[in-house]
């Protein structure tokens, strides 16, 4: 039975909730066809985040890793195509770090592509009526840092990994004009993403995708 490790960030930026962490709490131990989901809570600090996820990989020995974070302003679940080798934080992380135009790894490549089947994930969610689109930017905050850093960590393994952004929860967006998605739909979307990952070979082909 294959394990899919799904990670979710703690709240940050003064918020009291993060949909990624709330979803992870509901996904831990969920059985899939041919696999099971294991989970990990991740601090929103550039160095500790990578340590937490790499430790979870060592503990669980998963076949795949899906790292998850919130993306305010998006109205769909968005599997990310590419991580870039840059930290350029618009706000401090939870440890007070705010790097500007710093490489994540000095000797690392400019970018890493996802090794998850992002097109298959997108298709499976869309078939189920869940808004989902491929994204070509993971930003330059801790989400991108984790996406790039874990790809670098797993570069000599056969463990597939990629990052998925999710919308805000309704309670987060209630006082704004930003889009949102219910926790129930987010949880189901991530479950389907994990199932699609097990069911399909990796797909890092370059094709049409748009940012929500």
Backbone as CSV, one residue per row, in Angstrom:
resi,resn,N_x,N_y,N_z,CA_x,CA_y,CA_z,C_x,C_y,C_z
1,UNK,0.839,-1.194,0.000,0.000,0.000,0.000,0.878,1.249,0.000
2,UNK,0.615,2.140,-0.931,1.416,3.345,-1.047,0.946,4.407,-0.051
3,UNK,1.904,5.168,0.449,1.582,6.275,1.338,1.707,7.592,0.581
4,UNK,0.739,8.468,0.798,0.792,9.826,0.270,0.883,10.769,1.469
5,UNK,2.004,11.420,1.612,2.184,12.396,2.686,1.632,13.745,2.221
6,UNK,0.661,14.273,2.954,0.100,15.589,2.656,0.418,16.518,3.822
7,UNK,1.031,17.647,3.528,1.423,18.570,4.588,0.610,19.858,4.505
8,UNK,0.379,20.478,5.668,-0.378,21.726,5.712,0.255,22.726,6.660
9,UNK,0.304,23.982,6.242,0.907,25.039,7.051,0.014,25.491,8.198
10,UNK,0.663,25.922,9.278,-0.016,26.586,10.373,-0.489,27.975,9.914
11,UNK,-1.335,28.653,10.703,-1.729,30.028,10.360,-0.523,30.969,10.352
12,UNK,-0.632,32.043,9.597,0.455,33.010,9.506,-0.115,34.397,9.231
13,UNK,0.762,35.390,9.313,0.357,36.752,8.990,-0.727,37.310,9.894
14,UNK,-0.797,36.834,11.128,-1.801,37.310,12.063,-3.131,36.592,11.983
15,UNK,-3.279,35.659,11.064,-4.532,34.910,10.921,-4.647,33.856,12.018
16,UNK,-5.872,33.438,12.305,-6.105,32.424,13.332,-6.364,31.045,12.741
17,UNK,-6.426,30.970,11.413,-6.752,29.711,10.752,-6.025,29.639,9.419
18,UNK,-5.699,28.426,8.996,-5.123,28.183,7.675,-5.851,26.983,7.082
19,UNK,-6.484,27.124,5.925,-7.247,26.011,5.352,-6.392,24.777,5.079
20,UNK,-5.105,24.979,4.815,-4.230,23.832,4.567,-4.137,22.944,5.801
21,UNK,-3.941,23.550,6.953,-3.850,22.773,8.192,-5.194,22.154,8.548
22,UNK,-6.287,22.901,8.362,-7.609,22.354,8.669,-7.926,21.148,7.789
23,UNK,-7.520,21.195,6.539,-7.745,20.060,5.636,-6.909,18.859,6.040
24,UNK,-5.649,19.114,6.395,-4.749,18.035,6.798,-5.307,17.287,8.011
25,UNK,-5.893,18.016,8.938,-6.458,17.382,10.133,-7.535,16.365,9.759
26,UNK,-8.280,16.630,8.697,-9.364,15.744,8.287,-8.901,14.625,7.349
27,UNK,-7.697,14.770,6.804,-7.203,13.788,5.833,-6.329,12.707,6.451
28,UNK,-5.845,12.923,7.641,-4.907,11.970,8.238,-5.559,10.596,8.400
29,UNK,-4.922,9.583,7.818,-5.407,8.217,7.920,-6.475,7.829,6.915
30,UNK,-6.869,8.758,6.042,-7.894,8.448,5.032,-7.351,7.407,4.052
31,UNK,-8.129,6.374,3.822,-7.706,5.311,2.915,-8.070,5.650,1.477
32,UNK,-7.172,5.277,0.572,-7.360,5.466,-0.857,-7.403,4.104,-1.532
33,UNK,-7.730,4.084,-2.798,-7.654,2.845,-3.569,-6.178,2.572,-3.863
34,UNK,-5.585,1.692,-3.083,-4.172,1.369,-3.262,-3.238,2.183,-2.388
35,UNK,-3.796,2.912,-1.428,-2.913,3.715,-0.602,-3.598,4.290,0.623
36,UNK,-2.855,5.102,1.357,-3.364,5.758,2.548,-2.684,7.122,2.680
37,UNK,-3.403,8.077,3.240,-2.858,9.412,3.445,-2.276,9.530,4.844
38,UNK,-1.068,10.046,4.935,-0.460,10.430,6.202,-0.207,11.927,6.123
39,UNK,-0.118,12.589,7.265,-0.069,14.049,7.236,1.000,14.623,8.160
40,UNK,1.239,15.919,7.979,2.249,16.621,8.763,1.881,18.099,8.829
41,UNK,1.930,18.680,10.036,1.754,20.127,10.212,3.097,20.813,9.994
42,UNK,3.065,21.941,9.296,4.303,22.615,8.905,4.321,24.050,9.433
43,UNK,5.408,24.449,10.105,5.521,25.844,10.542,5.785,26.772,9.360
44,UNK,5.303,27.999,9.449,5.512,28.968,8.372,6.794,29.751,8.665
45,UNK,7.882,29.025,8.666,9.218,29.606,8.812,10.126,28.904,7.816
46,UNK,10.938,29.661,7.134,11.632,29.166,5.944,12.497,27.932,6.217
47,UNK,13.239,27.889,7.298,14.125,26.758,7.546,13.410,25.622,8.273
48,UNK,12.625,25.966,9.292,11.933,24.939,10.075,10.904,24.183,9.235
49,UNK,10.321,24.835,8.232,9.348,24.167,7.369,9.975,22.976,6.653
50,UNK,11.147,23.188,6.092,11.816,22.102,5.376,12.235,20.985,6.326
51,UNK,12.668,21.352,7.521,13.062,20.343,8.504,11.874,19.476,8.900
52,UNK,10.709,20.103,9.090,9.521,19.354,9.501,9.088,18.364,8.431
53,UNK,9.099,18.807,7.167,8.647,17.925,6.089,9.661,16.819,5.819
54,UNK,10.941,17.153,5.813,11.958,16.123,5.569,11.926,15.077,6.683
55,UNK,11.668,15.500,7.929,11.555,14.549,9.035,10.347,13.641,8.839
56,UNK,9.235,14.205,8.352,8.034,13.399,8.091,8.282,12.392,6.973
57,UNK,9.048,12.799,5.969,9.409,11.867,4.889,10.221,10.709,5.448
58,UNK,11.183,11.013,6.299,12.012,9.965,6.901,11.160,9.028,7.757
59,UNK,10.183,9.587,8.466,9.333,8.787,9.354,8.374,7.897,8.576
60,UNK,7.699,8.472,7.594,6.624,7.748,6.905,7.075,6.992,5.663
61,UNK,8.193,7.380,5.082,8.676,6.746,3.848,7.584,6.699,2.784
62,UNK,7.031,7.848,2.419,5.924,7.859,1.449,6.401,7.627,0.016
63,UNK,5.457,7.256,-0.827,5.728,7.180,-2.263,5.581,8.546,-2.919
64,UNK,4.723,9.386,-2.320,4.454,10.717,-2.867,4.304,11.717,-1.721
65,UNK,4.645,12.954,-2.012,4.457,14.040,-1.058,3.689,15.161,-1.750
66,UNK,2.601,15.604,-1.119,1.836,16.750,-1.612,1.905,17.830,-0.541
67,UNK,2.601,18.909,-0.834,2.649,20.032,0.090,1.560,21.014,-0.301
68,UNK,0.896,21.574,0.711,-0.313,22.370,0.471,-0.228,23.702,1.210
69,UNK,-0.687,24.773,0.550,-0.738,26.078,1.183,-1.895,26.900,0.649
70,UNK,-2.272,27.933,1.385,-3.375,28.790,0.950,-2.883,29.855,-0.018
71,UNK,-3.782,30.245,-0.919,-3.491,31.319,-1.875,-4.689,32.253,-1.923
72,UNK,-4.613,33.328,-1.152,-5.698,34.305,-1.150,-5.882,34.878,-2.547
73,UNK,-7.131,34.999,-2.972,-7.437,35.549,-4.275,-7.720,34.510,-5.338
74,UNK,-7.378,33.261,-5.092,-7.661,32.202,-6.070,-9.017,31.575,-5.779
75,UNK,-9.713,31.215,-6.842,-11.053,30.644,-6.683,-11.105,29.171,-7.053
76,UNK,-9.936,28.538,-7.155,-9.860,27.123,-7.513,-8.674,26.486,-6.804
77,UNK,-8.710,25.179,-6.709,-7.538,24.422,-6.259,-6.534,24.422,-7.405
78,UNK,-5.287,24.750,-7.128,-4.314,24.962,-8.202,-3.017,24.175,-7.978
79,UNK,-2.880,23.027,-8.631,-1.590,22.337,-8.622,-0.537,23.210,-9.293
80,UNK,0.598,23.367,-8.646,1.658,24.218,-9.174,2.580,23.429,-10.109
81,UNK,2.998,24.087,-11.174,3.890,23.444,-12.138,5.366,23.558,-11.751
82,UNK,5.778,24.734,-11.222,7.209,24.995,-11.095,7.524,25.771,-9.822
83,UNK,8.650,25.428,-9.207,9.193,26.160,-8.064,10.475,26.850,-8.497
84,UNK,10.689,28.071,-8.029,11.877,28.822,-8.427,12.812,29.036,-7.233
85,UNK,14.086,29.179,-7.535,15.123,29.269,-6.505,15.273,30.696,-5.989
86,UNK,14.229,31.176,-5.317,14.284,32.534,-4.775,13.368,32.653,-3.560
87,UNK,13.846,33.340,-2.553,13.042,33.762,-1.415,12.910,35.275,-1.482
88,UNK,11.678,35.765,-1.582,11.425,37.203,-1.641,10.100,37.440,-0.921
89,UNK,10.169,37.471,0.417,8.967,37.452,1.241,8.325,38.837,1.316
90,UNK,7.047,38.930,0.954,6.321,40.204,1.011,6.040,40.619,2.449
91,UNK,5.940,39.616,3.356,5.764,39.854,4.782,6.714,38.927,5.533
92,UNK,7.028,39.212,6.798,7.860,38.272,7.557,7.140,36.939,7.753
93,UNK,7.895,35.858,7.794,7.301,34.573,8.147,7.082,34.547,9.666
94,UNK,6.614,33.419,10.178,6.299,33.350,11.606,7.522,33.372,12.505
95,UNK,8.698,33.274,11.913,9.934,33.394,12.673,10.555,34.765,12.546
96,UNK,9.860,35.690,11.848,10.384,37.037,11.668,11.348,37.185,10.510
97,UNK,11.513,36.130,9.711,12.418,36.190,8.559,11.726,36.889,7.384
98,UNK,12.430,37.785,6.733,11.893,38.429,5.528,13.021,38.632,4.513
99,UNK,13.482,37.521,3.920,14.549,37.632,2.919,14.066,38.347,1.663
100,UNK,14.951,39.076,1.045,14.655,39.780,-0.198,15.614,39.289,-1.280
101,UNK,15.064,38.688,-2.319,15.856,38.240,-3.472,17.041,37.361,-3.072
102,UNK,16.797,36.405,-2.169,17.844,35.476,-1.758,17.589,34.098,-2.366
103,UNK,18.611,33.434,-2.885,18.405,32.070,-3.373,18.094,31.126,-2.223
104,UNK,17.283,30.123,-2.495,16.990,29.104,-1.490,18.215,28.224,-1.274
105,UNK,18.836,27.823,-2.379,20.110,27.101,-2.341,21.058,27.771,-3.322
106,UNK,22.187,28.237,-2.813,23.158,28.973,-3.632,23.561,28.203,-4.885
107,UNK,23.762,26.905,-4.752,24.225,26.085,-5.873,23.094,25.310,-6.539
108,UNK,21.857,25.623,-6.191,20.729,24.894,-6.764,20.374,25.392,-8.150
109,UNK,19.633,24.590,-8.911,19.177,25.029,-10.237,18.178,26.167,-10.121
110,UNK,17.926,26.831,-11.213,17.001,27.966,-11.203,15.589,27.549,-10.821
111,UNK,15.205,26.323,-11.171,13.836,25.890,-10.913,13.751,24.371,-10.864
112,UNK,12.689,23.885,-10.233,12.325,22.477,-10.260,10.872,22.382,-10.718
113,UNK,10.580,21.389,-11.563,9.202,21.120,-11.943,8.576,20.102,-10.996
114,UNK,7.271,20.198,-10.832,6.537,19.207,-10.056,6.724,17.824,-10.656
115,UNK,6.795,16.828,-9.798,6.829,15.440,-10.264,5.537,14.713,-9.901
116,UNK,4.493,15.499,-9.658,3.142,14.950,-9.536,2.451,15.016,-10.897
117,UNK,1.428,14.196,-11.110,0.677,14.238,-12.378,-0.321,15.399,-12.364
118,UNK,0.179,16.604,-12.549,-0.657,17.794,-12.335,-1.848,17.874,-13.303
119,UNK,-1.670,17.397,-14.530,-2.790,17.416,-15.474,-3.846,16.378,-15.083
120,UNK,-3.406,15.212,-14.633,-4.348,14.182,-14.206,-5.102,14.627,-12.953
121,UNK,-4.406,15.283,-12.031,-5.055,15.814,-10.831,-6.126,16.828,-11.224
122,UNK,-5.753,17.751,-12.105,-6.682,18.795,-12.538,-7.914,18.190,-13.200
123,UNK,-7.687,17.222,-14.066,-8.802,16.578,-14.773,-9.724,15.851,-13.803
124,UNK,-9.139,15.149,-12.838,-9.957,14.374,-11.887,-10.834,15.290,-11.044
125,UNK,-10.271,16.402,-10.591,-11.066,17.335,-9.795,-12.152,17.993,-10.631
126,UNK,-11.794,18.389,-11.846,-12.791,19.021,-12.709,-13.929,18.059,-13.027
127,UNK,-13.604,16.788,-13.264,-14.631,15.771,-13.522,-15.598,15.629,-12.351
128,UNK,-15.069,15.902,-11.146,-15.889,15.790,-9.939,-16.591,17.091,-9.588
129,UNK,-16.475,18.090,-10.459,-17.153,19.356,-10.243,-16.440,20.307,-9.305
130,UNK,-15.166,20.047,-9.047,-14.377,20.905,-8.157,-13.509,21.821,-9.005
131,UNK,-13.612,23.136,-8.842,-12.764,24.053,-9.619,-11.284,23.757,-9.410
132,UNK,-10.573,23.571,-10.508,-9.152,23.223,-10.431,-8.478,23.646,-11.725
133,UNK,-7.342,24.311,-11.597,-6.566,24.744,-12.757,-5.079,24.655,-12.430
134,UNK,-4.280,24.313,-13.414,-2.828,24.327,-13.243,-2.358,25.768,-13.085
135,UNK,-1.444,25.981,-12.156,-0.839,27.296,-11.957,0.638,27.242,-12.330
136,UNK,1.128,28.339,-12.852,2.539,28.420,-13.230,3.352,29.321,-12.310
137,UNK,2.793,29.693,-11.172,3.575,30.447,-10.189,3.153,30.081,-8.780
138,UNK,4.132,29.689,-7.986,3.897,29.374,-6.574,4.287,30.533,-5.677
139,UNK,4.540,31.713,-6.273,4.922,32.874,-5.495,6.387,32.823,-5.087
140,UNK,6.736,33.632,-4.080,8.124,33.653,-3.580,8.163,33.657,-2.059
141,UNK,7.047,33.224,-1.437,6.975,33.159,0.026,7.308,31.732,0.473
142,UNK,6.854,31.342,1.654,7.234,30.042,2.214,6.674,28.881,1.393
143,UNK,5.546,29.078,0.702,5.013,28.015,-0.157,6.025,27.627,-1.229
144,UNK,6.520,28.607,-1.949,7.529,28.321,-2.976,8.810,27.787,-2.349
145,UNK,9.185,28.330,-1.199,10.386,27.852,-0.497,10.282,26.353,-0.215
146,UNK,9.122,25.924,0.273,8.899,24.507,0.570,8.852,23.682,-0.716
147,UNK,8.149,24.179,-1.723,8.060,23.470,-3.000,9.459,23.219,-3.554
148,UNK,10.260,24.279,-3.637,11.608,24.142,-4.170,12.480,23.294,-3.234
149,UNK,12.429,23.597,-1.945,13.308,22.922,-0.993,13.069,21.430,-0.907
150,UNK,11.812,21.007,-0.945,11.525,19.571,-0.876,11.841,18.882,-2.198
151,UNK,11.636,19.568,-3.327,12.094,18.995,-4.593,13.607,18.764,-4.542
152,UNK,14.324,19.724,-3.983,15.780,19.592,-3.874,16.136,18.427,-2.953
153,UNK,15.431,18.310,-1.846,15.664,17.234,-0.879,15.416,15.858,-1.500
154,UNK,14.401,15.769,-2.357,14.004,14.481,-2.947,14.628,14.223,-4.316
155,UNK,15.548,15.089,-4.747,16.026,15.056,-6.138,16.675,13.737,-6.534
156,UNK,17.269,13.009,-5.609,17.926,11.744,-5.946,17.105,10.534,-5.514
157,UNK,15.817,10.741,-5.281,14.923,9.650,-4.897,13.874,9.450,-5.979
158,UNK,13.059,8.416,-5.796,11.935,8.197,-6.721,10.608,8.620,-6.085
159,UNK,10.674,9.458,-5.066,9.471,9.965,-4.411,8.927,11.157,-5.192
160,UNK,7.684,11.067,-5.625,7.071,12.173,-6.346,6.650,13.271,-5.390
161,UNK,6.771,14.502,-5.835,6.388,15.629,-4.979,5.906,16.811,-5.810
162,UNK,4.971,17.534,-5.240,4.522,18.769,-5.844,3.725,19.577,-4.842
163,UNK,3.421,20.798,-5.222,2.717,21.724,-4.337,1.342,22.040,-4.907
164,UNK,0.357,22.149,-4.014,-0.998,22.525,-4.407,-1.449,23.713,-3.566
165,UNK,-1.890,24.766,-4.227,-2.481,25.905,-3.535,-3.992,25.731,-3.450
166,UNK,-4.562,26.180,-2.345,-6.004,26.097,-2.143,-6.546,27.486,-1.787
167,UNK,-7.835,27.740,-2.068,-8.416,29.054,-1.746,-8.602,29.257,-0.238
168,UNK,-8.972,30.471,0.119,-9.352,30.784,1.487,-10.650,30.073,1.852
169,UNK,-10.870,29.900,3.146,-12.149,29.410,3.637,-13.162,30.563,3.673
170,UNK,-14.462,30.264,3.639,-15.471,31.325,3.668,-15.315,32.269,4.861
171,UNK,-14.961,31.719,6.037,-14.824,32.577,7.210,-13.633,33.521,7.104
172,UNK,-12.626,33.135,6.316,-11.492,34.022,6.089,-11.849,35.157,5.129
173,UNK,-12.689,34.844,4.170,-13.007,35.808,3.117,-14.273,36.612,3.390
174,UNK,-14.931,36.331,4.518,-16.247,36.919,4.783,-16.238,38.443,4.767
175,UNK,-15.179,39.044,5.271,-15.130,40.511,5.352,-14.396,41.140,4.171
176,UNK,-14.148,40.343,3.141,-13.420,40.836,1.969,-14.209,40.504,0.716
177,UNK,-13.654,40.886,-0.429,-14.281,40.519,-1.701,-13.525,39.387,-2.375
178,UNK,-12.724,38.655,-1.588,-11.934,37.571,-2.154,-12.753,36.287,-2.269
179,UNK,-12.445,35.452,-3.249,-13.153,34.175,-3.392,-12.787,33.210,-2.275
180,UNK,-13.614,32.191,-2.105,-13.370,31.201,-1.061,-13.893,29.844,-1.509
181,UNK,-13.590,28.828,-0.713,-14.051,27.466,-0.973,-14.287,26.792,0.369
182,UNK,-15.332,25.995,0.471,-15.634,25.339,1.743,-14.561,24.310,2.088
183,UNK,-14.375,24.079,3.379,-13.397,23.096,3.819,-13.749,21.711,3.291
184,UNK,-15.035,21.399,3.242,-15.469,20.089,2.738,-14.992,19.861,1.306
185,UNK,-15.126,20.865,0.456,-14.703,20.724,-0.937,-13.182,20.660,-1.035
186,UNK,-12.486,21.466,-0.235,-11.022,21.427,-0.238,-10.519,20.047,0.160
187,UNK,-11.090,19.497,1.222,-10.683,18.162,1.686,-10.917,17.124,0.597
188,UNK,-12.078,17.157,-0.023,-12.368,16.196,-1.090,-11.434,16.403,-2.277
189,UNK,-11.157,17.662,-2.599,-10.236,17.933,-3.700,-8.849,17.374,-3.448
190,UNK,-8.354,17.519,-2.239,-7.026,16.989,-1.914,-7.031,15.463,-1.862
191,UNK,-8.141,14.897,-1.407,-8.249,13.434,-1.430,-8.200,12.922,-2.867
192,UNK,-8.941,13.572,-3.744,-8.930,13.183,-5.154,-7.560,13.399,-5.786
193,UNK,-6.868,14.452,-5.373,-5.519,14.703,-5.885,-4.579,13.573,-5.480
194,UNK,-4.712,13.119,-4.244,-3.888,11.995,-3.781,-4.209,10.722,-4.560
195,UNK,-5.509,10.492,-4.815,-5.894,9.305,-5.577,-5.376,9.371,-7.006
196,UNK,-5.497,10.537,-7.628,-4.999,10.701,-8.994,-3.496,10.492,-9.059
197,UNK,-2.805,10.901,-8.015,-1.355,10.741,-7.963,-0.979,9.265,-7.936
198,UNK,-1.710,8.485,-7.164,-1.465,7.042,-7.115,-1.802,6.391,-8.454
199,UNK,-2.863,6.861,-9.084,-3.390,6.221,-10.294,-2.593,6.533,-11.553
200,UNK,-1.813,7.602,-11.538,-1.178,8.063,-12.765,0.332,8.198,-12.628
201,UNK,1.008,8.064,-13.764,2.436,8.312,-13.797,2.672,9.816,-13.715
202,UNK,3.890,10.189,-13.343,4.190,11.615,-13.238,4.033,12.287,-14.599
203,UNK,3.635,13.562,-14.546,3.416,14.346,-15.763,3.986,15.733,-15.545
204,UNK,5.161,16.004,-16.114,5.758,17.332,-15.988,5.812,18.002,-17.362
205,UNK,4.911,17.566,-18.246,4.886,18.150,-19.581,4.456,19.599,-19.524
206,UNK,5.019,20.413,-20.391,4.649,21.823,-20.453,3.421,21.954,-21.331
207,UNK,2.379,22.546,-20.804,1.155,22.696,-21.569,0.363,23.880,-21.058
208,UNK,-0.794,24.060,-21.626,-1.599,25.240,-21.263,-2.118,25.082,-19.846
209,UNK,-1.938,26.119,-19.077,-2.464,26.185,-17.705,-2.623,27.644,-17.368
210,UNK,-3.520,27.967,-16.485,-3.691,29.369,-16.157,-3.810,29.561,-14.663
211,UNK,-3.448,30.750,-14.229,-3.529,31.118,-12.846,-4.939,31.604,-12.568
212,UNK,-5.499,31.178,-11.470,-6.859,31.608,-11.141,-6.872,33.076,-10.723
